Amino acid sequence: PVPAMGHNVVITHTRDATAVSSAALRAGAAVHYLPQGDARVVAATTMIGGGQKTSASFPGMKLKAGDDYTFFCSFPGHSALMKGRLIVVK
């Protein structure tokens, strides 16, 4: 279940990933570990538990070719390992 081991996907500029991850922890479970209204969050899904599905849509113009983006899970303790790089080529 979500309270025990939730997962989501948050996309930010790589330069903002650590700060957004910290802000997500402070935001807490009630808001899916997402800092509400934080302009540094490019896109995010809600928190889900095992066997659940989610999706996210956002305007492609929010991403710029050549910029450095990171995606990560903002559940407490997850962002250190559950992360990756997003590369926009066009």
Buried (B, 14 or more C-beta within 10 A) or exposed (E): EBEEEBBBBBBBBBEBBEEBBEBBBEBEEEEBBBBEEBEBBBBBBBBBEEEEEEEEEEEEEEBEEEEEBBBBBBBEEBBEEBBEEBEEEE
